[in-house]
Amino acid sequence: IPSEQQVRCGLPDTSPAACQARGCCVDNTTSGCYYPLNVCTRDGHFIFTVHRHDTVPDTDPRGLVAGPSGCAPALATPHYAIFAIGLQLCGVRSSVEGNATVYAVEVRGTRLATAQVAYGQISRDVPFSMQVRCRLVPGSFSSRGFLVRDLPPPVASAAGQLRLELRVARDGCYRSYFPQAALPLQLRLKAPLFLEVRLVLPPDPSLVLLVHYCVAYPRSAQAAWVLIYDGCPNEVDPDSVDIKVQPADHPRHYRRFTVHTFQFVNPNTGRYLGEEVYIMCVTEVCSPAVQSCDPKCFDPKRAGTRGRSHEDAAS
C-alpha cells in the first residue's frame, strides 16, 4: 500500500512481530505498522475505502461520514476516503452467520446530480447512503477478501427510476397499511408484524423482486439479528419469520413475510434495551429476460423447505 494511503496500526514503536499479530502490515522501507485495506482486523477495527467513482454520479470523498454519529474518515482526498473505525463504535452493527461474524456500517454523503432543462443546466447535491460489510472468522488475522460494498447497480439500458418500499400491513390480509406517521408501532413480544417489501409502480410487469436478506437492529446499533438470509428464514431461528408465498400466477414485484416481534437485551446486564427496533432489507430487481430470477423460499415450489412458509391468498 502506498505510504500516502497507510493508516497507522498501534503505537509508533510497535515491533514487526506485534504488528503482524494484530493483523496489520509492516512497511519494508520504514518498518512502520499500518492497517491493510478493506478488512475487519483481529484487533477490532474496520478499515475500508470509498472511491470517488464508487457512486453514480461521482461523490466527493471528503464529505463522507460513517454511522449515525457521523464518524469522519482517517484519510480523505478528492479521489478516495479511508475509514478506520472500531467495531464497537460509529454505529457498526454485527450479526452471526455460521461460524463468522458479519459487521456492517452505513456510509453517508452527497452526489452531484445535474439535470438539463430548456434554459440551461441545474446542479444540486443529492444525499445517498452505502452499506459496507465484512465477515470475520474466529482465529483469522483479518477478513481478507470478504469486504462487500452495496454499490449502485449497472447503468440501465433505458431511462427511468425504480422505487422500493418496505411497509407494515395492519393484518395478515395485507389490504391496508400503517402510514409513515403511525410509526414506530408498539407491540407485545411475539406479536406478528406483517411486512411487505415491494417495487412501487414497476415499469415492466415481468420484473421479479428478490429478497436477499433482512436484518433487525436497535436504535443504538449494539446488536443485530438476521431475519432472512439468502432468501430464506434464518436457519438459527426459523420460527421467528413466516414467509408468505404468493401463488405462481400472482405478480412477483412484492414479497411478504411475518416477523414475530422480539426485543434486544443488553449483553452485559441481560435486561431489555427497550429501544426502537429497525428492519433493513437488501433486495434485487431481476429481469427474467436477462437472467434467471430465483426467489428462493418465496418460490411456491419450495414452500416449507426451509423455515416456515405458507401460501398467501390475499390479493
VENKATA-V213221 format. One record per helix or strand. SS is the DSSP state (alpha for helix, beta for strand). FROM is the first residue (numbers start at 1). TO is the last residue. If there is no record, write none. Layout:
ss = <SS | SS>
from = <FROM | FROM>
to = <TO | TO>
This chain:
ss = <alpha | beta | alpha | beta | beta | beta | beta | alpha | beta | alpha | beta | beta | beta | beta | beta | beta | beta | beta | beta | beta | beta | alpha | beta | beta | beta | beta | alpha | beta | beta | beta | beta | beta | alpha | alpha | beta>
from = <3 | 8 | 16 | 25 | 33 | 39 | 45 | 52 | 59 | 61 | 65 | 71 | 75 | 80 | 93 | 100 | 120 | 142 | 148 | 163 | 177 | 180 | 192 | 208 | 225 | 232 | 235 | 241 | 254 | 265 | 272 | 277 | 296 | 300 | 308>
to = <5 | 8 | 21 | 26 | 34 | 41 | 51 | 54 | 59 | 63 | 66 | 72 | 76 | 86 | 97 | 117 | 137 | 142 | 149 | 169 | 177 | 182 | 200 | 218 | 229 | 233 | 240 | 246 | 260 | 265 | 272 | 286 | 298 | 302 | 312>
